[in-house]
Amino acid sequence: NASNLANADLSGSDFSYGFGYLTNFDGADLTNANFQESILSFSTFKGAKIKGTDFSLAVLEKWQIKQLCENASGVNPDTGVDTRESLGCK
């Protein structure tokens, strides 16, 4: 909780079922990461690379989803889930 992971290279990481409340992921490389069913309330992702990241059933605030959907693309190579679909982007 409340960790500062800004600009960290977390590509391919498995955070599934994790608890990342108030975590700073700004500018982090989250390419192909797995956040399935993670609690990410009030975490920030400004400028984060999320191509292929799976957020299926993750707990996120509406403003976070809106922010993430602006740059969401790709399919996670491990789960086969589309990033935009995992966020519910429209």
C-alpha positions in Angstrom: 0.0 0.0 0.0 1.0 3.6 -0.8 4.2 2.4 -2.6 6.0 4.5 -5.0 6.6 2.5 -8.2 6.9 5.5 -10.5 8.9 4.8 -13.6 9.6 1.2 -12.5 10.1 -1.5 -15.1 7.4 -4.0 -14.1 6.8 -5.4 -17.6 5.5 -9.0 -17.5 5.0 -8.9 -13.7 2.2 -10.9 -12.1 0.2 -8.8 -9.6 -2.9 -10.9 -9.7 -4.9 -10.9 -6.5 -2.6 -8.2 -5.1 -3.3 -5.2 -3.0 -2.0 -1.9 -4.4 -4.1 0.7 -2.6 -2.7 4.3 -3.2 0.2 3.0 -5.2 2.0 5.3 -7.6 2.5 3.6 -11.0 3.0 6.9 -12.9 5.3 6.4 -15.8 5.9 2.7 -15.0 6.3 0.1 -17.7 3.4 -2.4 -17.0 3.5 -3.9 -20.5 2.0 -7.5 -20.4 1.6 -7.3 -16.6 -1.3 -9.2 -14.9 -3.5 -7.3 -12.4 -6.4 -9.7 -12.4 -8.6 -9.3 -9.3 -6.1 -6.9 -7.7 -7.3 -4.1 -5.5 -5.9 -0.9 -7.0 -8.2 1.8 -5.5 -6.8 5.3 -5.7 -3.6 4.2 -7.4 -2.2 6.4 -10.1 -1.2 5.4 -13.6 -0.4 8.7 -15.4 1.9 7.9 -18.4 2.1 4.2 -17.5 2.7 1.8 -20.4 -0.2 -0.7 -20.3 0.0 -2.4 -23.6 -1.1 -6.0 -23.0 -1.9 -5.5 -19.3 -4.8 -7.5 -17.9 -7.0 -5.7 -15.4 -9.8 -8.3 -15.4 -12.0 -7.9 -12.2 -9.5 -5.5 -10.7 -10.9 -3.0 -8.2 -10.5 0.4 -9.8 -12.2 3.8 -9.5 -14.1 5.2 -12.5 -11.6 8.0 -12.9 -8.8 5.4 -13.0 -10.5 3.4 -15.7 -11.1 6.6 -17.8 -7.4 7.5 -17.5 -6.2 3.9 -18.3 -8.6 3.6 -21.3 -6.9 6.5 -23.0 -3.8 4.4 -23.6 -5.1 0.8 -23.4 -4.2 -1.6 -26.2 -2.9 -5.0 -26.8 -3.6 -8.5 -25.5 -1.9 -10.1 -22.6 0.3 -13.0 -23.9 -0.2 -15.1 -20.8 -4.0 -14.7 -20.2 -5.1 -13.9 -23.7 -7.2 -11.0 -22.4 -7.5 -7.8 -24.4 -6.5 -4.8 -22.2 -9.4 -2.6 -23.3 -11.9 -5.4 -22.6 -10.4 -6.1 -19.2 -10.9 -2.4 -18.3 -14.4 -2.2 -19.8 -13.3 0.6 -22.2 -16.0 1.9 -24.5 
